[in-house]
Amino acid sequence: MRETSKPVVEKVAIIGAGPGGLATAIALRKQGIDAHVYEKARDFRPVGAGLGLMPNGLRCHYWCWAWWSSNSDRSEKTRY
């Protein structure tokens, strides 16, 4: 794979403002890609849905957080 200084795409449309859509938009923005999120719902309200993480998912979350914490400069971290 070749590395380029410019992203392959400049704009991305994300359909759905759920957890996955918002997380994708944040990740793309951090990479310098213009991401627009489109949502069908007119307003945000509780829907009664839940998010469950099994032990493997929790381990992955822990290791990803540990890697990010140790490999990121404090000044580069962005809070959304």
Summary of the structure (lengths in Angstrom):
residues: 80
radius of gyration: 15.9
end to end distance: 31.0
largest distance: 44.5
contacts: 122
relative contact order: 0.13
helix: 40%
strand: 12%
